[in-house]
Each structure stands twice: as structure tokens, then as C-alpha cells.
Amino acid sequence: MRLKTSLLKEPKHKELVSCVGWTTADELYSCSDDHQILKWNLLTSETSRVVKLPDDTYPIDLHWLPRSVGGKKQSQAESFVLTSSDGKFHLISKVGRVEKSVEAHSGAVLAGRWNSEGTALATVGEDGQVKIWSKSGMLRSTLAQQGTPVYSVAWGPDSEKVLYTSGKQLIIKPLQPNVKLLQWKAHDGLILKTDWNSVNELILSAGEDCKYKWSYALEKPNTGSIFNIAWSVDGTQLAGACGNGHVIFAHVVEQRWEWKNFEITLIKRRTMQVHNVINDAVDLLEFRDRVIKASLNYGHLVVSTSLQCYVFSTNNWNTPLIFDLKEGTVTLILQAERHFLLVDGGGLYLYSYEGRLISSPKFPGMRTDILNAQTVSLSNDTLAVKDKADEKVIYIFDAISGKPLGDGKSLTHKTEIVEIALDQKGLTNERKIAFIDKNRDLYITSVKRFGKEQKIVKIGTMVQTLAWNDTSNLLCGIQDTHFTVWYYPNTVYVDKDLLTKTLYEKDASDFSKNPQIVHFVGNQITIRRADGSLIHINISPYPVILHEYVSSSKWEDAVRLCRFVKDQTMWACLAAMAVANKDMATAEIAYASIGEIDKVQYINFIKDLPSKESRMAHILLFSGNTQEAETLLLQTGLIYQAIQVNINLYNWDRALELAVKHKTHVDTVLAYRQKFLEDFGKKETNKRFLQYAEGLEVDWNKIKAKIEMEIAKERERAAASATVRASVTVQQ
């Protein structure tokens, strides 16, 4: 990716250009020391004068009022604030009418910025003051008074904090009174510019120490010093205010997208080149308007221009499906196997690859301008969006209907969430979401629930980035200095002890600082380093094949594969998969292969249980789901078995509670409790047990007879049930 610059032969301004600002993706305003405000139309290449300012007004900074908030266009959005060297700021309409001039600072007003809602204006000046103003230009507060000039100011993404410069220091000041400010030394020289990204919350600063990091392109055009730059709203082009009266423009080219055997490059504003690396075939894709966003995945290329959306199949590059966009500035495209999501200033729109609008989910306080690939995730049946107002919350929607999933409640974590990702394969009821919180802990949980408490389980620590595989539910991430693949993350719900045995780990120290996982396609992972370069990692293809066998219930093939590969990780994955799918015969083979003898013995015990209900309950117990196991036994009338489960787990109070409630086996519970205390040389102190044990003598022969009777009844019941099933089968 690089920037291609363009410059007129002769400057339109006669003096230094001090500031520039975009109104739309194709229209720009510039201000100069020649007192002129010019309008630039990039579609027609025309430049016109908007207004001539008074001769004593020298502009310094310009910022347009936000055009939309939460998808709704503002009625007063066609205006901007202009700060000047005479200590004033001016509210000016798009046609050039000065609506209001306000005496704001002693000395020059060096910067002015609207918050994201357009409800407040922050200004800073040579007098060292930071002031907050209303939309109409009324002073609300003086936020800070520094001893030196404040050269730049920016609002925090939530509009609750203000960032400003003070010499070599950067300061973040909350608007709330009596809240401590944050201050740190950011440069070795005077800081002149700063900004705060509302999407990824990164802070950018520039100072007189001339420190900078890597560049995509280096050009030296005849512009003099560049005093101000501004990106267009769609992020594809920028403009610079030049010291010799020029306005320089640059647009992004040579962006690249890769998927399997296809490489696609944006070679011009309206032209893409498709390269098939298998047969070396090359196709050119021409568009009517400038390309803004694109995404290549699941056999489709989705391209948004300023007016339209194009959907190409990788099997046919000649006849794309084309439909018009409601809003021209698409900020994000996400793809799943069956459909894709477009995000723009107006909302979230889910489309099929045939161009049909499927749904448009909404939630309270929705701000689409700050959403990115880390805070939105899409699968075939589910859409997840992190809430910006409360960063502990994830909204989960049914992708087809656009309505909240399950009981309509959002997923809430105990701390702020940084990144989210939905798995891509399997049934809707088994859909999982993985997320990283601000402590860099990785959690996984089910997205579908009705009323019961969400079971959120931690599976990793110090995780910087994550991604699910596109065809199987493998999860990869970078943990501290290790690249990790969870071959079967669901293991944590089946047998937590096995989780560490289902991991693949590789040293990641050569990935540099803050790498980002771009894709996990097949058995290849693509990682982007901080300098923009891409790294490709290949993992074993066998876990993906194992997932395919299990999803098709080909258990014999799965066992045969593990025997061929002879890898303990594969056997551990198969063991967990078999238990999850309640195939205990395969689970027994897999656990035996990794030396888990105690679990093999328990599986044999489960296989010998007389009834299907008991076997199901003990499989749930095997996975640690005690409550579900007890509920199943009680619902099917196996009261003694439910009591015995709690006795085996030493849940004495619950065992006694069930026995008393159902008026059965109270003496059994008391007998086991007495034996337990005798084994440890202790005396009973529980008042409830003392109450029911009063006057009761334990007769183990009688208790054993009752237990044998319960087992016999269960066998008879199981046999009767089997006879009924056989009869129904014969009739069918």
C-alpha cells in the first residue's frame, strides 16, 4: 500500500495555506493567509472561492461539525469552526456566511475541535488555556490553564475526556470535576500536533524532536512545509495545507487482498488487478467510481465504491452483482460463508451474496463510525457487536432476523472487552464467541442461552490478537511470545484437564511488537506485523481433517487418522470431541491412547449403567456439569441416582435436601455421611444432620438392599423402554 500524490501546476492560494477540511469524500475546503476560503471539488476538478475573510483575520485551524450521529444526519452539519490569530473562533456556514465570531483566547486560537456528537467545542490557545464551548458558541468551562501555549487538542472517543499538549507533555483531562488527569512525557521536543482515533483508541502525536516511524512512501513535492493534513471521511485520500499556497492531494493505491490462490491489488482509484497464482491468469476489474473498501473471503470479492457495491464470485470475474448503496461511506465489510455485512454512517446492513438485504440490526446508542473488525464479528447465523457505551457488553443478534438472540439479553463480562470473534462452523445452538478483555485474558462462551447464567470460561492469558478458522472451529492467537492454536477450544466444556493437551504452540518472538492476525484460512495463518509486512504460518492439516470426520460422525475414520498421525494432541482432541458427541466407545479408545486410565475406567462404568438416562447424566458429570446431570435424573424420576450423585461429590446438604423433599433414602444419606466422618476421625456438627440422625441406627444391610432394589427397578425400566422402542421400529 502507498500514497499517490497530485498537485496543480500553479497554487490557487497566494499565501501560506494554514488548514484544510473535508465536507464529503470528494469535497474539501482550504483556508490561507491570503484570507480566502476555497472549495475544491475532486470529481469535477473545480476550485471556487467561498468567502474572503477580513484582512485582519488569519486562519489557523478548521474543523467541520460532525455530519451524522448514531446514523442520523444533523440539521446544522453544514458548518465549521475556524480559529484565527486574533484570539477569536468563527462559526461559518458552508456557503461562507460567518454565523458568529467569539472572543475566545488572549493571543491566537491554535486549535478547535468538535466532539463526536457535535454538542461541544474545545479550543486551545497561546494563553495556555483549554476551553469548552456549547454548540452555539457559549463558554461552558475553562478546563485547564497551562503556563505555556497549547498547540493541539483532541476529544476522547467517548467525548468524556480531552487530550491536549503542554510543552513536551501530553495531558488527558476528564470533563468530570475532581477526576484525576493523566499526564506523561511523550516527546523530547515541543509537541505541535495530536489526535485520538475513535475506532482503535490510539493516540498520535508529532513534535519538534522530529521523531517518526516507518512510511509507505517517501516523496518530496514542491510544496514548502506542510502545516496541516486531513483524511477524507472514507479514509482513502488525504489533503495537505502547503506553505507555498498549494493544496496537495494523495490517495491510497496498491492495497492488497489475498485468499487461497488469489491476489487482488488496487492499482488505480477505480481499477483492481486479480492474479490467480495457480495458472498465472490476470483479470482487470474496472469500476465506475472510486474504490473505498473491499474484502476477499469465502470465494467472493465484495467491493464498495462511493455509490455502489459490487459482489464478484472467484469463479466468474466478468459479471459482478451490483446494487446501489444508501450511504456512500462504507467503513467496514465483514464476510461469512453465506452472507456479508456492510457498516456505514447510517447503520449495519447484512446482505446475501445475491445482493438481497437480509437484516439491519440496531441497538441502543449505536455508533457505527467507531466499529472495526475487532469489535464486530459475523458468522452464518449470528452477528456480535461490542457496545461502546459500556465496553463490558456484547450485543448478539440473529443474523437472519436482525433481532437479539436467545432471551434478548446482551452478554456481559466483568471487565472491559477489547476484541471479539465468533466461530464459523457447526450448529447455531453450539455457536461460540471468543473475546479478549483489557487484562488480555482470552475467554470463550456460548452465544445462545435462555434465562440461565452465561458460562464464560478463560482459556488463555496475555493474548494480543485472535482469529477462528474459516472451515473448522480451530482458534488461534498470539500469547505473549507464543503463537498458539487451540485445536478444539470446546474441550474446556468437556474435560478442562485436557485443554493444554489440545494446543499447538510456536515461538512468536520474531513477529515484532503488536502483530495482528489477518486470516486463518485452511491450515494457513496470515499475520501483519506492526511495520505492515505479512508473515504466513502453516500448521498441520490433520486437525482440520479430524474436525471434518467428527462433524460427519465418521468415528472410525477419525480413529484411523489418529493412529496414522501418532500425535498425542490429535488423540486428546478426539477424546474431547467424542465425549462432547456422547460417543463413549471412541472416547475410551482416545483416552487409553493418551494414558488417562482413570477416565477409561469411568467410561467403562458409564457404559455398564442400566438406563440411557443414567448414562447421559454421568456423561454430563464427566464434563463437570453437575447441575445439569442432577436435573436430568430428577426429571426422569431417578431420585435415588440424583441423591447418590451428590453423595459421591460430597454435596451432603444437597443430598439430604433431596432425600427429605422426596421422602426417600434419608437413612442412606445419613449412613454415607457417618462413614465419611468416621474415615476422617471427625464428629457431626451440622445441625440439620444431627436433627435427622436423632434416634436413627444405621443398618448397612438394609441400605444395601434398598440400593440393589433401586438398581433392579432401573434395569426393568430400561428393558421396558427398549421393548417399546423396538416395537415402534417394527411398526414403522
DAKAHU-V752692 format. One record per backbone hydrogen bond with DSSP energy under -1.0 kcal/mol. NH is the residue of the N-H (numbers start at 1). CO is the residue of the C=O. E is the energy in kcal/mol with one decimal. If there is no record, write none. Layout:
# DAKAHU-V752692
nh = {NH:NH}
co = {CO:CO}
e = {E:E}
This chain:
# DAKAHU-V752692
nh = {2:4:6:13:17:18:19:21:23:24:28:29:30:31:32:33:35:37:38:39:40:41:42:45:48:50:51:53:57:60:63:65:69:72:74:77:79:80:81:82:83:84:85:87:89:90:91:92:93:94:96:99:100:102:104:105:109:110:111:113:115:118:121:122:123:124:125:126:128:130:131:132:133:134:137:140:141:143:144:146:150:154:156:159:162:163:164:165:166:169:170:171:172:173:175:182:184:186:187:191:192:193:195:197:201:204:206:208:210:223:227:230:232:235:238:239:240:241:242:243:244:245:248:249:250:251:252:253:254:257:259:262:263:264:265:266:267:268:272:273:274:275:276:277:280:283:285:287:291:292:293:295:297:300:301:302:303:304:305:309:310:311:312:314:316:321:323:325:330:331:332:334:336:340:341:342:343:344:349:350:351:352:355:358:359:366:371:375:376:377:379:383:384:385:386:387:393:394:395:397:398:399:402:405:407:408:411:413:417:418:419:420:421:423:430:431:433:434:435:436:437:438:440:442:443:444:445:447:457:459:460:463:464:467:469:470:474:475:476:477:478:479:480:482:483:484:485:486:487:491:492:493:494:495:498:499:501:502:504:506:508:511:516:518:519:521:524:525:526:527:528:529:532:535:537:539:545:546:547:548:549:550:551:552:553:554:555:558:559:560:561:562:563:564:565:566:571:572:573:574:575:576:577:578:579:580:581:582:583:587:588:589:590:591:592:593:595:596:597:600:601:602:603:604:605:606:607:608:609:615:616:617:618:619:620:621:622:623:624:625:626:629:630:631:632:633:634:635:636:637:638:639:642:643:644:645:646:647:648:649:650:651:652:655:656:657:658:659:660:661:662:664:669:670:671:672:673:674:675:676:677:678:679:681:682:690:691:692:693:696:703:704:705:706:707:708:709:710:711:712:713:714:715:716:717:718:719:720:721:722:723:724:725:726:727:728:729:730:731:732}
co = {253:251:249:245:242:31:31:29:27:27:40:21:38:19:36:16:32:51:30:48:28:46:26:41:39:37:37:35:54:83:81:79:72:69:67:74:77:92:63:90:61:88:58:84:102:82:100:80:97:78:93:91:91:89:87:87:84:124:124:122:120:115:133:113:131:111:129:108:125:144:123:141:121:138:134:132:132:130:130:128:125:163:161:156:173:154:171:152:169:166:184:164:182:162:160:172:170:168:168:167:206:206:204:202:197:195:193:190:207:221:241:239:237:232:250:230:248:228:246:225:223:242:240:6:238:4:236:2:266:264:262:259:275:257:273:255:271:271:285:265:283:263:281:261:276:274:272:270:269:304:304:302:300:297:312:295:310:293:308:323:303:321:301:299:313:311:309:307:328:343:343:341:339:351:334:349:332:347:342:359:340:356:352:350:350:363:368:372:372:384:382:397:377:395:375:393:390:411:385:383:403:381:398:396:449:405:394:392:391:436:436:374:434:432:427:428:445:421:443:419:441:416:437:460:435:457:433:431:444:442:442:440:478:476:474:520:472:486:467:484:465:482:462:479:506:477:504:475:502:488:489:490:491:491:495:496:498:499:485:483:481:508:528:526:526:524:521:537:519:535:516:533:529:527:525:523:541:542:543:544:545:546:547:548:550:549:553:554:555:556:557:558:559:560:561:562:567:568:569:570:571:572:573:574:575:576:577:579:578:583:584:585:586:587:588:589:592:591:595:596:597:598:599:600:601:602:603:604:606:611:612:613:614:615:616:617:618:619:621:620:624:625:626:627:628:629:630:631:632:634:633:637:638:639:640:641:642:643:644:645:647:646:650:651:652:653:654:655:656:657:658:659:665:666:667:668:669:670:671:672:673:674:675:678:677:686:687:688:689:693:699:700:701:702:703:704:705:706:707:708:709:710:711:712:713:714:715:716:717:718:719:720:721:722:723:724:725:726:727:728}
e = {-2.6:-2.8:-2.9:-1.4:-2.5:-1.7:-1.3:-2.2:-2.3:-1.1:-2.3:-2.8:-2.3:-2.4:-1.3:-2.7:-1.6:-2.1:-2.2:-3.4:-3.5:-2.9:-2.5:-1.3:-2.4:-3.3:-1.1:-3.7:-2.0:-3.0:-2.0:-2.3:-2.6:-1.7:-2.4:-1.2:-1.3:-2.8:-2.5:-2.5:-2.6:-2.1:-1.9:-1.1:-1.8:-3.0:-3.0:-2.9:-2.8:-2.0:-1.7:-2.4:-1.4:-2.7:-2.7:-2.1:-2.4:-1.2:-1.4:-2.6:-2.2:-1.2:-2.5:-2.9:-2.4:-2.0:-1.1:-2.2:-1.7:-2.4:-2.6:-2.9:-3.2:-3.0:-1.4:-2.9:-1.7:-1.8:-1.4:-3.9:-2.2:-2.5:-2.9:-2.1:-2.2:-3.6:-2.4:-1.5:-2.4:-2.3:-2.5:-2.5:-3.2:-3.1:-2.6:-2.5:-2.0:-2.2:-1.5:-2.8:-2.2:-2.0:-2.3:-3.1:-1.1:-2.7:-2.5:-2.7:-1.3:-1.9:-2.6:-2.2:-3.1:-1.7:-2.9:-2.2:-2.6:-3.2:-2.0:-2.4:-1.7:-1.3:-1.8:-2.3:-2.4:-2.1:-2.9:-2.8:-3.6:-2.5:-2.1:-2.4:-2.4:-2.9:-2.3:-2.4:-1.3:-1.7:-2.5:-3.0:-3.5:-2.9:-2.8:-2.4:-1.7:-2.3:-3.1:-2.5:-2.7:-2.9:-1.6:-2.0:-2.3:-2.1:-2.2:-2.9:-2.8:-2.9:-3.1:-2.9:-3.3:-2.6:-3.0:-2.2:-1.7:-2.6:-2.0:-2.6:-1.3:-3.0:-1.3:-2.0:-2.8:-2.7:-3.3:-3.1:-2.3:-2.0:-2.6:-2.9:-3.0:-2.4:-2.0:-3.5:-1.1:-1.3:-1.3:-1.2:-1.0:-2.5:-2.7:-2.3:-2.8:-2.6:-2.9:-2.6:-2.0:-2.7:-3.1:-3.3:-3.4:-2.0:-2.6:-2.6:-1.1:-1.6:-2.7:-2.8:-3.4:-3.5:-1.5:-2.3:-2.2:-2.4:-1.1:-1.7:-2.8:-3.1:-2.1:-2.4:-2.0:-2.4:-2.3:-2.7:-2.8:-2.3:-1.9:-2.1:-2.4:-2.9:-1.3:-3.0:-3.0:-2.0:-2.6:-1.7:-2.1:-2.0:-2.8:-2.6:-1.7:-3.1:-2.7:-3.3:-3.6:-3.2:-2.6:-3.6:-2.0:-2.2:-1.8:-1.9:-1.0:-3.0:-2.1:-1.1:-1.5:-1.7:-2.1:-2.2:-3.3:-1.7:-2.4:-3.0:-1.3:-1.8:-2.3:-3.1:-2.2:-3.1:-3.3:-3.0:-2.0:-3.0:-2.9:-2.7:-1.6:-2.7:-2.3:-1.9:-2.3:-2.4:-2.6:-1.2:-1.7:-3.1:-1.3:-1.9:-2.4:-2.4:-2.4:-2.1:-2.2:-1.8:-2.7:-2.3:-1.8:-2.3:-2.2:-2.5:-2.4:-2.1:-2.7:-2.7:-2.0:-2.4:-1.8:-1.4:-2.9:-1.9:-2.2:-1.5:-2.5:-2.8:-2.0:-1.7:-1.2:-2.5:-1.6:-1.6:-2.3:-1.8:-2.3:-2.2:-2.0:-2.4:-2.5:-1.3:-1.4:-2.1:-2.6:-2.3:-2.4:-1.9:-2.0:-2.0:-2.3:-1.3:-1.8:-2.9:-1.4:-2.0:-2.4:-2.4:-2.2:-2.0:-2.5:-2.4:-1.4:-1.4:-2.4:-1.6:-1.8:-2.3:-3.1:-2.1:-1.5:-1.9:-2.8:-1.4:-1.6:-3.0:-1.6:-2.3:-2.5:-2.3:-2.3:-2.1:-2.7:-2.3:-2.4:-2.0:-1.8:-2.2:-2.3:-2.3:-2.3:-2.4:-2.3:-2.3:-2.1:-2.3:-2.3:-1.1:-2.8:-2.4:-2.1:-1.7:-1.8:-2.1:-2.2:-2.9:-1.9:-2.0:-2.3:-2.6:-2.0:-2.0:-2.3:-2.3:-2.5:-2.1:-2.2:-2.6:-2.3:-2.5:-2.7:-2.5:-2.3:-2.2:-2.1:-2.1:-2.2:-2.3:-2.3:-2.3:-2.2:-2.2:-2.2:-2.0}
